């Protein structure tokens, strides 16, 4: 099957397995809810929404969402505590922590200048864009779960990075599946990701 077919099949499974058929399948509101979390941290710290989105995304690799949010809040509070000489909170890896700290000390009001600060990672860039604006029509996040859904579980392994070729195939698959289903690509990805996670890891909410 093509990536589009794998994704559409998973989405239909999510709808069929929905415990509340009168409601949209789990994951439908994920990015909107995550955006509100970002807005909450921004309101509490005085940082802009795009800055907080960048911090959250910088700290997201291999993190559970709850830990991701807590760590991002700590870095944002550190950046606004009025003590520029203090050490960055010991969160995530050193590289991701340094990216998050650099972003948190900016005052950008759009996501565009923050994206280069995240490095070349396409997943973290897409994640930051959707956290800042969950209504983007063509943005889609491809982590290892999302890629395995699109590629039928053939690649990548659960513990390896998504190759450029697999990212391209998966991203295009989500865009085509979304067009076929008539819904936003990010929503397709979130619903299928949530269904995959609940099927394979029912007690976790890890991010890859």
C-alpha positions as CSV (number, residue, x, y, z in Angstrom):
1,X,0.0,0.0,0.0
2,X,1.0,3.6,-0.5
3,X,1.7,5.9,2.4
4,X,-1.6,7.6,1.8
5,X,-3.4,4.3,2.0
6,X,-1.7,3.3,5.2
7,X,-2.6,6.6,6.8
8,X,-6.2,6.6,5.6
9,X,-6.6,3.0,6.9
10,X,-5.2,4.0,10.3
11,X,-7.5,7.0,10.4
12,X,-10.6,4.9,9.6
13,X,-9.5,2.4,12.4
14,X,-9.3,5.3,14.8
15,X,-12.9,6.3,13.9
16,X,-14.1,2.7,14.2
17,X,-12.4,2.3,17.6
18,X,-13.6,5.6,18.9
19,X,-15.2,5.0,22.3
20,X,-17.5,8.0,21.8
21,X,-18.8,7.7,18.1
22,X,-20.8,10.9,18.5
23,X,-17.6,12.8,19.0
24,X,-14.5,13.2,16.9
25,X,-11.8,10.5,17.4
26,X,-9.2,11.0,20.1
27,X,-6.4,13.3,19.0
28,X,-8.6,15.5,16.9
29,X,-8.0,18.5,19.1
30,X,-4.4,17.7,20.1
31,X,-2.7,20.7,18.4
32,X,-5.4,23.1,19.5
33,X,-5.1,22.0,23.1
34,X,-1.3,22.1,22.9
35,X,-1.5,25.6,21.5
36,X,-3.5,26.7,24.5
37,X,-0.8,25.2,26.8
38,X,1.7,27.3,25.0
39,X,-0.5,30.4,25.3
40,X,-0.8,29.7,29.1
41,X,3.0,29.6,29.5
42,X,3.3,32.8,27.4
43,X,0.7,34.6,29.6
44,X,2.4,33.5,32.8
45,X,5.9,34.5,31.8
46,X,5.4,37.4,29.5
47,X,7.1,35.7,26.5
48,X,5.4,35.6,23.1
49,X,3.5,32.6,21.9
50,X,6.0,31.9,19.1
51,X,8.9,32.0,21.5
52,X,7.2,29.5,23.9
53,X,6.3,27.3,20.9
54,X,10.0,27.3,20.0
55,X,11.1,26.4,23.5
56,X,8.6,23.5,23.7
57,X,9.7,22.2,20.3
58,X,13.4,22.5,21.1
59,X,12.9,20.3,24.2
60,X,10.4,17.8,22.6
61,X,12.6,15.0,21.2
62,X,12.2,11.8,23.1
63,X,10.1,13.5,25.8
64,X,6.7,12.7,27.1
65,X,4.4,15.6,26.5
66,X,3.8,16.3,30.2
67,X,7.6,16.4,30.9
68,X,8.1,18.5,27.7
69,X,5.6,21.1,29.1
70,X,7.2,21.1,32.6
71,X,10.7,21.5,31.2
72,X,9.6,24.3,28.8
73,X,7.9,26.2,31.6
74,X,11.1,26.0,33.7
75,X,13.2,27.4,30.9
76,X,10.7,30.1,30.1
77,X,10.5,31.1,33.8
78,X,14.3,31.1,34.0
79,X,14.5,33.4,31.0
80,X,12.3,35.9,32.7
81,X,13.4,35.7,36.3
82,X,15.5,38.8,36.1
83,X,18.8,37.0,36.8
84,X,20.6,36.6,33.5
85,X,23.7,35.1,35.2
86,X,21.8,32.1,36.6
87,X,22.3,28.6,35.1
88,X,19.8,27.2,32.6
89,X,17.6,24.6,34.2
90,X,19.1,21.1,33.8
91,X,16.5,19.7,31.4
92,X,16.7,17.5,28.3
93,X,20.0,17.2,26.6
94,X,22.7,19.9,26.6
95,X,22.2,20.7,22.9
96,X,18.4,20.9,23.2
97,X,18.6,22.9,26.4
98,X,20.9,25.4,24.8
99,X,18.6,25.8,21.9
100,X,15.6,26.3,24.2
101,X,17.5,28.9,26.3
102,X,18.6,30.9,23.3
103,X,15.0,31.0,22.0
104,X,13.6,31.9,25.4
105,X,15.8,35.0,25.5
106,X,14.3,36.4,22.3
107,X,11.2,38.5,21.8
108,X,10.2,37.4,18.4
109,X,6.5,37.8,17.6
110,X,6.5,35.4,14.6
111,X,7.7,31.9,14.3
112,X,9.8,32.5,11.2
113,X,13.0,33.8,12.9
114,X,12.8,31.1,15.5
115,X,12.9,28.2,13.1
116,X,16.6,28.5,12.2
117,X,17.4,28.5,15.9
118,X,15.9,25.0,16.1
119,X,18.5,23.7,13.6
120,X,17.8,21.6,10.6
121,X,15.4,19.1,12.2
122,X,12.2,19.1,10.1
123,X,10.1,17.5,12.8
124,X,11.0,20.1,15.4
125,X,10.4,23.0,13.0
126,X,7.0,21.7,12.0
127,X,6.1,21.1,15.6
128,X,7.0,24.7,16.5
129,X,4.9,26.0,13.6
130,X,1.8,24.1,14.7
131,X,2.3,24.9,18.4
132,X,2.3,28.6,17.4
133,X,-0.6,28.2,14.9
134,X,-2.6,24.9,15.0
135,X,-4.6,25.9,12.0
136,X,-1.9,25.8,9.4
137,X,-3.3,24.1,6.3
138,X,-0.2,22.2,5.1
139,X,2.0,21.6,8.2
140,X,2.5,18.1,9.4
141,X,4.8,16.6,12.1
142,X,6.6,13.4,11.1
143,X,8.2,11.6,14.1
144,X,9.0,7.9,14.2
145,X,5.5,6.9,15.1
146,X,4.0,9.0,12.3
147,X,6.6,7.6,9.8
148,X,5.8,4.0,10.9
149,X,2.1,4.6,10.4
150,X,2.8,6.0,6.9
151,X,5.2,3.3,5.9
152,X,3.3,0.4,7.3
153,X,5.7,-0.2,10.1
154,X,8.6,-1.0,7.8
155,X,10.8,1.9,8.8
156,X,12.2,3.6,10.8
157,X,12.9,1.6,13.9
158,X,11.3,3.0,17.1
159,X,14.7,4.1,18.3
160,X,16.2,5.7,15.1
161,X,15.8,9.0,13.4
162,X,13.5,9.4,10.4
163,X,15.6,9.5,7.2
164,X,15.1,12.4,4.8
165,X,13.6,9.9,2.2
166,X,11.2,8.4,4.8
167,X,10.2,11.9,6.0
168,X,9.4,13.0,2.4
169,X,7.3,9.9,1.7
170,X,5.5,10.2,5.0
171,X,4.8,13.9,4.8
172,X,3.5,13.6,1.2
173,X,1.3,10.6,2.4
174,X,-0.2,12.7,5.2
175,X,-0.9,15.6,2.8
176,X,-2.6,13.2,0.3
177,X,-4.5,11.4,3.0
178,X,-5.8,14.7,4.4
179,X,-6.9,15.8,0.9
180,X,-8.7,12.5,0.5
181,X,-10.4,12.8,3.9
182,X,-11.1,16.5,3.5
183,X,-9.5,17.5,6.8
184,X,-6.3,19.3,8.0
185,X,-3.1,17.2,7.7
186,X,-2.1,18.0,11.3
187,X,-5.4,16.6,12.5
188,X,-4.9,13.4,10.4
189,X,-1.4,13.0,11.9
190,X,-2.6,13.6,15.5
191,X,-5.5,11.2,15.3
192,X,-3.5,8.4,13.7
193,X,-0.6,9.0,16.1
194,X,-2.9,8.8,19.1
195,X,-4.5,5.6,17.8
196,X,-1.0,4.1,17.1
197,X,0.2,5.1,20.6
198,X,-2.9,3.7,22.3
199,X,-2.5,0.4,20.4
200,X,1.2,-0.1,20.9
201,X,2.0,1.9,24.1
202,X,-1.3,2.2,26.0
203,X,0.3,3.5,29.2
204,X,2.7,6.1,27.7
205,X,2.6,9.4,25.9
206,X,6.1,9.5,24.6
207,X,7.2,11.9,21.8
208,X,9.8,10.8,19.3
